[in-house]
Amino acid sequence: MKPRKRSHGTFEQTLAPMLFLTPNLLIFGIFIILPAVLGLRMSLFDWSILDGSKFVGFKNFREIFHDSMFWLTLKNTLIYVVAVVPLLGAFALALALPLAGEGRGMGVFRAMYYVPTMLSMIIVGIAWRWLLGYDLGIINYVLKLAGGKPVPWLTDGTMANVSLIFVTVWTRVGYFMMMFVGGLQAIPKTYYEAAQIDGAGRFTVFRRITLPLLKPIILVVVVLATIEAFKAYELIFVMTQGGPGTSTKFIVQYIYQAAFEEDRMGYGAAISVILLAIIGIFTALQFAAQREEYTNE
């Protein structure tokens, strides 16, 4: 019996998809992969715009571990990430649950919550800085009219961090809400009908049906929110510029300071490589936790 020849598929099945993917792959390679490789190479040099470059190996990385400002900005960033990611996930899901239906006006409410995500972070930062200003801010002005005392929203370290977390959640919650809306609408209605026949309560339905079937969406939301939080820069820089003092100075701002203000491009690139590694570790841990949970089930 002659062995059957393996089919390689038609043009529509093989080459056509690759042709459609080629523009995206080129853009990804030119603007993501290539800069990452060049940044990794730059981190091994004492690189200066004015004085040129000199190969120093892992000197920049050794210096980072003795840099107190690096550890301070990393600590500030981690606190911000740990606060922002759970709040974004919880509020996005809470908003999505009532807005996942097809009732009248649902589209309007979804659009209202989604609009802030379309605004530039710089515009958002300027607007909230105007609202939260100590002497001239609108919120403190209203508090004074009501007989209260002005609140140092941006001039106290703790309050500045709280303000940044609040504004971040306000700005980004609509984006992740739409992910949850899509996930909720994809759950077959038959599951809910069967639970209703069995007499299950709302909390039981949410815990036994909704949450388990939303796990892939929750993973995507957590990963994307974590990456965004680690990369936060524009909003923080516009609202607080890292102050008061260094209480809201995050790692991306320190990268910018080292690379462009101090003309230490190689050192800034080395911090960027470490930031990339940290984000990669957090992402891998989240995927591993999700995989472990599926395995146990």
C-alpha positions in Angstrom: 0.0 0.0 0.0 1.5 3.3 -1.1 1.9 6.0 1.7 -0.5 8.9 1.3 1.0 12.2 0.5 0.7 14.8 3.2 -1.5 17.7 2.1 0.0 21.1 2.7 -3.4 22.9 2.2 -4.5 25.4 -0.4 -3.4 28.9 -0.9 -6.3 30.2 1.2 -5.4 27.8 4.1 -1.7 28.6 4.3 -0.3 31.5 2.4 -3.3 33.8 2.6 -3.3 34.0 6.4 0.5 34.7 6.4 0.0 37.5 3.9 -2.6 39.1 6.1 -0.3 38.7 9.2 2.8 40.1 7.5 2.0 43.8 8.0 1.4 43.3 11.8 4.5 41.1 12.1 6.6 43.7 10.4 5.3 46.5 12.6 5.8 44.3 15.7 9.3 43.4 14.7 10.3 47.0 13.8 8.8 48.9 16.7 8.8 46.2 19.5 11.4 43.5 18.9 14.1 45.6 17.3 14.0 48.4 20.0 14.1 45.7 22.7 17.2 44.1 21.2 18.9 47.5 20.8 18.0 48.4 24.4 19.5 45.2 25.7 22.6 45.9 23.7 22.7 49.5 25.0 22.5 48.3 28.6 26.0 46.7 28.3 27.5 50.1 27.4 28.4 53.3 29.1 26.3 55.2 26.6 26.2 59.0 26.4 24.7 61.2 23.7 27.5 63.7 24.2 30.5 61.4 24.9 29.7 58.4 22.8 29.6 54.8 24.0 32.0 52.4 25.8 31.5 48.7 26.4 31.3 48.0 30.2 29.6 44.6 30.3 27.4 44.1 33.3 28.6 47.2 35.2 25.3 49.0 34.8 23.4 46.1 36.3 25.8 45.8 39.3 25.4 49.5 39.9 21.6 49.2 40.0 21.7 46.8 42.9 23.5 49.5 45.0 21.2 52.3 43.8 18.9 53.4 46.6 16.8 55.5 44.2 16.1 52.4 42.1 14.8 50.5 45.1 12.7 53.4 46.2 11.1 53.8 42.8 10.6 50.1 42.5 8.9 50.0 46.0 6.6 52.9 45.0 5.7 51.2 41.7 5.0 47.8 43.4 2.6 49.5 45.9 0.8 51.2 43.0 0.5 48.0 41.1 -0.7 46.0 44.1 -3.4 48.6 44.8 -4.5 49.4 41.2 -4.8 45.9 39.7 -7.3 44.4 42.2 -9.3 47.6 42.2 -9.5 47.8 38.4 -10.6 44.1 38.2 -13.2 44.4 40.9 -14.8 47.6 39.7 -14.7 46.6 36.1 -16.5 43.4 36.9 -19.0 45.2 39.2 -19.8 47.6 36.4 -20.0 44.8 33.7 -22.5 42.6 35.6 -25.5 45.0 35.2 -24.4 46.3 31.8 -24.0 42.9 30.1 -27.7 42.7 29.2 -29.3 43.8 26.1 -31.9 46.1 27.7 -32.7 49.7 26.5 -30.0 52.2 27.3 -27.3 49.7 28.1 -25.2 50.9 25.1 -25.4 54.5 26.4 -24.1 53.5 29.9 -21.3 51.4 28.4 -20.2 54.4 26.3 -20.3 56.7 29.3 -18.0 54.5 31.3 -15.8 53.8 28.3 -15.2 57.5 27.2 -12.5 58.2 29.8 -10.3 55.4 28.4 -10.3 57.3 25.1 -8.8 60.4 26.6 -5.1 61.1 26.6 -3.5 60.5 30.0 -1.9 63.9 29.8 -5.3 65.6 29.4 -6.7 63.5 32.3 -3.7 64.4 34.5 -4.1 68.2 33.8 -7.9 68.0 34.5 -7.5 66.2 37.8 -4.6 68.4 38.9 -7.0 71.3 38.3 -9.7 69.6 40.4 -7.4 68.4 43.2 -5.2 71.5 43.6 -4.8 72.6 47.2 -5.4 76.4 46.9 -7.1 76.7 43.5 -8.6 73.2 43.1 -12.4 73.0 42.6 -12.9 70.2 45.1 -11.1 72.1 47.9 -13.1 75.3 46.9 -16.3 73.4 47.4 -15.1 72.0 50.7 -14.3 75.6 51.9 -17.7 76.8 50.9 -19.2 73.9 53.0 -17.2 75.0 56.0 -14.6 72.3 55.7 -10.8 72.4 55.5 -8.9 71.9 52.2 -7.4 68.4 51.7 -3.8 68.1 50.5 -4.7 65.7 47.7 -1.4 66.2 45.8 0.8 67.7 48.5 0.8 64.9 51.0 2.6 61.7 50.1 -0.1 59.3 51.2 -2.9 61.4 49.7 -1.0 61.8 46.5 -0.7 58.1 46.1 -4.4 57.6 46.9 -5.3 60.3 44.3 -3.2 58.6 41.6 -4.8 55.2 42.3 -8.3 56.7 42.2 -7.7 58.6 38.9 -6.1 55.6 37.3 -9.1 53.4 38.2 -11.5 56.1 37.0 -9.6 56.4 33.7 -9.0 52.7 32.9 -12.0 50.9 34.4 -14.2 51.3 31.3 -11.7 49.5 29.1 -11.6 46.4 31.3 -15.3 46.6 31.9 -15.9 46.1 28.1 -13.7 42.9 28.3 -15.9 41.6 31.1 -19.1 42.6 29.2 -17.9 40.5 26.2 -17.1 37.6 28.5 -20.4 37.7 30.2 -22.3 37.9 27.0 -20.5 34.8 25.7 -21.7 32.6 28.6 -24.6 30.4 27.3 -27.9 31.4 28.8 -28.8 27.7 29.3 -26.5 27.6 32.3 -28.4 30.3 34.1 -31.8 28.8 33.2 -30.7 25.4 34.6 -29.5 27.1 37.8 -32.8 29.0 38.1 -34.8 25.7 37.8 -32.6 24.2 40.5 -33.4 27.2 42.8 -29.9 28.5 43.0 -29.5 32.0 44.5 -27.8 34.9 42.8 -24.6 34.6 44.8 -24.4 30.9 44.1 -24.9 31.4 40.4 -22.2 34.1 40.4 -19.8 31.9 42.3 -20.5 28.6 40.6 -21.2 29.7 37.0 -20.2 33.3 36.2 -16.8 33.4 37.9 -15.5 30.0 36.7 -16.5 30.8 33.1 -14.9 34.3 33.3 -11.5 33.0 34.4 -9.8 33.4 31.0 -11.1 37.0 30.9 -10.0 37.7 34.4 -6.5 36.4 33.5 -6.3 38.8 30.5 -7.5 41.7 32.6 -5.0 41.0 35.4 -2.1 40.6 33.0 -2.9 43.8 31.0 -3.6 45.8 34.1 -0.4 44.7 35.7 1.6 45.7 32.6 -0.1 49.1 32.4 0.5 49.8 36.1 4.2 48.9 35.8 4.6 51.2 32.8 2.6 54.2 34.3 4.3 57.5 33.6 2.3 60.2 31.9 -0.5 60.5 34.5 1.9 60.4 37.4 4.3 62.9 35.8 1.5 65.4 35.0 -0.3 65.2 38.3 2.6 65.0 40.8 5.9 65.0 38.9 7.0 62.3 41.4 6.3 64.4 44.4 5.9 65.5 47.1 9.5 64.6 47.5 9.9 61.1 45.9 6.6 59.6 47.3 5.1 59.1 43.8 8.3 58.7 41.8 7.9 55.5 39.9 10.4 53.4 38.0 9.6 54.6 34.5 10.2 58.2 35.6 13.5 57.2 37.0 14.4 55.5 33.7 13.6 58.8 31.9 15.6 60.8 34.4 18.7 58.5 34.2 18.6 58.3 30.4 17.7 61.8 29.2 18.2 64.2 32.1 21.5 62.7 33.4 22.6 61.5 29.9 23.2 57.9 31.1 21.5 56.1 28.3 23.2 52.7 29.1 22.1 52.9 32.7 18.5 53.8 31.8 18.5 50.9 29.4 19.7 48.5 32.1 16.9 49.6 34.4 14.5 49.1 31.5 15.8 45.5 31.0 15.2 44.8 34.7 11.7 46.3 34.5 11.0 44.0 31.5 12.2 41.0 33.5 10.0 42.0 36.5 6.9 42.3 34.2 7.8 39.0 32.6 8.0 37.2 35.9 4.7 38.7 37.2 3.0 37.6 33.9 4.5 34.1 34.0 3.4 33.7 37.7 -0.2 34.7 36.7 -0.3 32.2 33.9 1.2 29.5 36.1 -1.4 30.2 38.8 -4.2 29.9 36.2 -2.8 26.7 34.8 -2.4 25.2 38.3 -6.0 26.1 39.1 -7.2 24.3 35.9 -5.0 21.3 36.7 -6.5 21.0 40.2 -10.0 21.2 38.8 
